[in-house]
Amino acid sequence: MGAAFTTPHISFENVEVKYSDIVYGLRGASLRIDAGEFVFLTGLSGAGKSTLLKLVTKEVRPTSGRVFLNGRDISHAPPRHIPGIRRQMGIVPQDFALLPRKRVFENIAYAMRAVGHTRREVRERVPEILQRVHIAHRADAFPHELSGGEQQRVAIGRALVNDPPLLLADEPTGNLDPGHSWEIMELLKELNRNGATVVVASHDMMVVDRMSERIVTLDQGRIVGDQLPAASLQELLPLEVAAVVTIEEKVTVRMEDARH
Amino acid sequence: MRVIDRLEFVISEALTALSRNRLMTLAAVTTVAGALFLFGGLGYAYYRLSHYADTIPGKFRMLVYLRDEATRADVEKTAQQIRKLPGVASVAWIPKDKAWERWKQEHQTGLTEGIDNPLPEGFRVLLTDLKQSDQVVASIKAIPMVAPENGVKYMADEANFVEGLLTAMRFFGMVVGGLFFLVAGVLIYNAIRLTVLSRRLEIRIMQLVGSSRLTVYVPFLIEGMLQGIMGAAVAGGLVVGSYFGFGWLVTNHVPIPYTPAPFPYAYVFALLAGAGALYGVMCSMLAIRAPLKYR
């Protein structure tokens, strides 16, 4: 069954974000992301990648157009609804945002306590989360004792405290060397395989290309490309066309073309 | 269990904030203490003084005491003589038995047991014209049945003095206490703002993972409240200290009989703590309104 018939996890309908009279974050962007997808948002700095993510996290309000999360219009959700919306997603910031005076375990525990989990729940769940992000062996380390990749794992672990079905990562490899970048992407991919929808804003094209996932390209606030992973393209395109498409090929298709 | 866990989390967050901002906390607590000391201390002194003022005759009143041997007939005769004086509006008899009962009730000390009533018969005289007060005093003193020493108690000067003192205390309390409160408010506001700044990473994490707004706000409100309560505790100590210091000073250096009234510790401390806590919370609310908006 085509994705178009199910409720998308996230969708943007002709969204415009104006920061000032002359500065636009987005200019009429429309996009649909289905549950379980892994999507890269790429483009130059200022293209609108982070703005798209911030519309979902409610850090930015659209000037016009609508944003839906699980079919619910969150475009103008009042501030009192924001905590509830945030608990439906895990947010991974570029700068890790780890508490320097707390150990790895405590960093995750703090986030859990902050959303209302009891000490007992924390004791039970934190080791499990650390296992999921493969950092359990450094549970007693302070952030400054960790590599960049390890710090990002902790940040991803913290994003999992609500067990969210959606992960949003803004330049998660921005501060990492290629080796660690790849580790983080592998981890995000693993979480995606376990059912989470993952949306990553990145301009690290080396990593993006290597991942073979859906790539949404933005330029000056407009979505200018939506390249599906080659495997999906084979499902979408007519049989005779799919025959000539291989996994390794990079085919950029306008979003509208891919959907119809 | 979950509620206790919640409380423990927000209180520990507030205590962490207090310990991180020691210097600013100290400044805020000290100023709150100063303000509450002025309000609380002066308030209490004002209360005591106004209570005392009620017990002394006013400018239009004088007390007249008769000799110890005065009989009921002497009382009636003297009352008539005083009533006839020009400038006198009324004369009310203060029977010595009733006066003695009242004194015992007010002072409630075992020292009066077994002692015969030492008070004389007396009158409360109201004047119509202050200009004639000296004349009235002289005429009353001339009545033979009026006690020769301290037979007339007319304390216009004292009444004026106490009234002036009360006015000064009101003014001083309002202006200086008000200023202190304003400064204390600014300091609490700044202390909370600094805490917000020093804890911006924790706040960001809370907001990233979707902590409820109460969880984000409450530690800062508790911090302000604790600053207010700590200031109140210091102020309470100062008020008690001043009270007993004043008592000691009067007892040892001023040749007048002075019996300190029992100090209402619980009442004063509760009142100061309540005022401090309320003020601290109000200042904190102002301080966190903008910077803690979910973003």
Interface residues (C-beta under 8 A of the other chain):
Chain A: K58 E59 P79 R80 I82 P83 G84 I85 R86 R87 I91 P93 A97 L99 Y110 A111 R113 A114 V115 G116 T118 R119 R158 A159 V161 N162
Chain B: M1 R2 D5 R6 F9 L201 E202 R204 I205 M206 Q207 L208 V209 G210 S211 S212 R213 T215 K293 Y294 R295
